[in-house]
Amino acid sequence: MPTNLLEALDAATRELGSISETARLDAEVLLAHAIGKNRAYLRAWPERLLQAEEERRFLAYLAERARGVPVAYLTGAREFWSRSFNVSPEVLIPRPETELLVELAIEAARCKNRPRILDLGTGSGAIAVTLALECPDAEVWAVDISESALALARRNADELGAKTIRFLQGSWLAPLPAGIRFDLIVSNPPYVSPTDPHLLRGDVRYEPRQALVSAEDGLQDIALIAGNAGPWLPPGGGLMFEHGFDQADAVAAILGKLDYRDVRRYRDLQGHERVTAARRAPEE
Ligand SMILES: C[S@@+](CC[C@H](N)C(=O)[O-])C[C@H]1O[C@@H](n2cnc3c(N)ncnc32)[C@H](O)[C@@H]1O
């Protein structure tokens, strides 16, 4: 007997209950994607029958989700700062926590006339594209080591209308032309310790290790960027990191030992210190 949307949703929610804390939401997003509609449609038409092809697609998504594949990799999209970004298994799925870094960067950029901003480790381009769109007079540059991540970031920039971002491939500051200076450098680098047990659970198992893991308790890349960013910042230029909820002390210590001043830590909506910012010290 054909299944209607509500029945399909209820069955899927039960099936995903053991693997996902957001089983209902996952089921709604996947069902809406399988029938090419949005979630509001599911609520408006609960008795609408699923066509055979739609049901086949939905069951295929469900099987993948039950294996643990993140919903965003199945739908190919994730919302960030109220815009839909294309995502693929080549990039980290943008997180709501990262909106704190973006909010602080927008505030910092608005104090400047035609600011030049650099996003290190751009991944899907979530940070760079949002900054370019929210600060239209900014000149935004973005770097990633992964060619495939950059291809996706370029596509997001094109589709969302942030056509002037300069994308460069390479390791952190290495691909930048000598002599250029940025008013603000932001980064959400890999910061998970290689021994963190969370790497073995949930969605992160499917995300690129290169986007997640950093040596030295997760701090190696933050230390590398902070240690090398000096020549790309004018005195007073800002450096801003997202980091793990328990890494604020360590990041402040790294910045404190280098040529930075005004080290500040910021909390996200959960009350966790997720962003630390500093300024390059004035020249003596
Ligand atoms: C945590 S993800 C952040 C992605 C995106 N900015 C976001 O916030 O959703 C870190 C990114 O850093 C990139 N990355 C890792 N090592 C790098 C390196 N040595 N140089 C440049 N990018 C690197 C990864 O490919 C990945 O895209």
The ligand as an ORCA input file, in Angstrom:
! r2SCAN-3c Opt
* xyz 0 1
  C      37.946     23.261     10.216
  S      37.987     23.344      8.449
  C      37.238     24.939      8.215
  C      36.454     25.074      6.954
  C      35.637     26.370      6.855
  N      36.483     27.532      6.996
  C      34.541     26.421      7.920
  O      34.691     27.177      8.880
  O      33.544     25.714      7.783
  C      39.710     23.637      8.173
  C      40.151     23.832      6.723
  O      41.580     24.027      6.723
  C      42.132     23.394      5.588
  N      43.551     23.120      5.869
  C      44.096     22.128      6.611
  N      45.440     22.235      6.629
  C      45.743     23.323      5.870
  C      46.954     23.957      5.524
  N      48.142     23.490      5.935
  N      46.898     25.058      4.748
  C      45.704     25.550      4.307
  N      44.521     24.986      4.615
  C      44.540     23.889      5.390
  C      41.298     22.141      5.407
  O      41.398     21.649      4.080
  C      39.904     22.648      5.785
  O      39.218     23.106      4.646
*
